[in-house]
Amino acid sequence: MNKAQFLWVDDEIDLLKPHILFLKEKGYSTECATNGQDAIEKCNSKTYDLIFLDENMPGLTGLETLAELKENSPNVPVVMITKSEDEGIMDKAIGKKIADYLIKPVNPTQVLTTIKKILEKKRLVSDNVSESYREDYGKLNTAIESCRSADDWIEVYKKLVYWEVELERYDYPVKELPKLQKAEANISFAKFIKANYKKWITPELNTNVVNSNNPVVSPTLFEKHVFPFLDKGDKLFFILIDNFRLDQWEIVKDTTLEDFDCNENVYFSILPTATPYSRNSIFSGLMPAQISEIYPEMWVEETDEEGKNKLEEQLIRSHLQRTGRTKTFSYHKINNNRDGDKIIGKFHELEKYDLNVIVYNFIDMVSHARTESKMLRELFPDEVSYRSLTRSWFLHSPLSSLLKKLRAAGYKAIITTDHGSIRVKNGLKVVGDRNTNTNLRYKLGKSLAYDPKKVYDIIHPGNYGLPEPNISTRYIFAQNSDFFVYQNNYSQVESYFENTFQHGGISMEEMMIPIVILNPK
């Protein structure tokens, strides 16, 4: 059975018989045409895997034939063959999307190399990457078992995300392995968080944490990554994409590389990995308990009906003032494309500020909407489609236009998030009174009943930088892909929320999140 069928178009085709015989020996079938018109007619009645096209022919030229072929068969790769090295001819051919070009005289080995590059590249790359992952699989398992520090976990998670994204590009037999490996890693990661989280966020250590061996966490993000630029006099755009995971950055970062050099980092969201806690902590530079104590008017309890992130601008202002910085700043929240277009329209006004903070809510809004919408669950049922949706939004949103403007103006930018999310799969029974919050990945209340072996429970919230609405309040956090379900209608509720993307608990996806510094090229 032939590997592929080619069409070779050349007015001196008799001179190419040795090439055609060579390809036949390699398993390829080649048909011939001596002019452009015959080639067009052949392509109208048959589909070829690859066309070799001479540029200099009587009658229709190679470029004229190419234009006709691309109009009728736009997806068939064409290799232009020419005696001329004229740059103008090559530019026109490349502009018409040729797959490759060769300069006469060509030898059979050149032709075979071109064929493999065009037709077999995907398979060859697939085989190589698959083999590389198999070699790395054991090393990753060893690395997971050996993780002792936050930096260790960052390197492991980055590697797991890399392989998950890389293997999804092809139909690999091993493409499910990174998901299974990541699930196993999350079990060890949860144990690591239980053993180390408290020392990262103890309020007494907050002022020293940036200079310690502890990782960057939500309240130290500005101190570590924002203030150094402002203190140097740089103008900075701080772009926070709500609910933006590391794998989602991995799938969109290539769109920024033409305009920016990217310095990629990972930091840790505080618990709960939910916007009212993590984002308020970022903007204030404080743990939630400190916000509620120092600025009680800016902290909204879980039981209150009003929005919990309405005072972000005031928190940023208080953060700058508390640290003795007199920098000017603006704050904007983008909930739709119309809001994003307004930012583009008043870009010149933003240029007068030292710091522009812009929050994009699209991904978080879609994630919540997916929980409620059966249609959206069908549109992106898993992580692969979730990443694809993120890329589509990123490419076509006003954010992409804003980045172009930043690059043109020569301004630095930071892209980050407040927390990630995880696709939940296993319901855990929990009992709570009517004042218990509704989040599926964490609960706080004074009458919680649960299996302590399956959760991370905080009995004295004040020691972990969390508010205590009542003296007996405790927090519990779901781990891995678990989520909390009340006993009433357990099966029905578990079925409804299973495979939805949630946040608030402990997982690499929720806690280990990207912060990327963009330096314009």
Protein Blocks (a to p, Z undefined) as FASTA:
>chain_A
ZZbdcddddfklmmmmmmmmmmmmnopacdddfbfklmmmmmmmoccfbdcddfbdghja
fklmmmmmmmmmmmbccddddfbfcfklmmmmmmnopabdcdddddfklmmmmmmmmmmm
mmmmmmmmmmmmmmmmmmmmmmmmmpcbfklmmmmmmmmmmmmmmmmmpccfklmmmmmm
mmmmmmmmmmmmmmmmmmmmgmklmmmmmmmmbdcdfklmmmmmmmmmmmnopacddddd
ehiafklmmmmmmmmmmmpccdddddddddddbfklmmmmmmnopafklmmmmmmmlpcc
fklmbdcklmmmmmmmmmmmmnopabdcdddddfbfklmmmmmmmmmmmmmpmbdcdddf
klmmmmmmmmmpmklmmmmmbfklmmmmmmmmmmmmmklmmmmmmmmnopacddddfbdc
dddfbdcdddddfkbcfbfkbccdfbdccdfklpccdfblmlnopacfbfkbccdddehj
bccddfbhklmmmmmmgopacehiacfklmmccddddddZZ
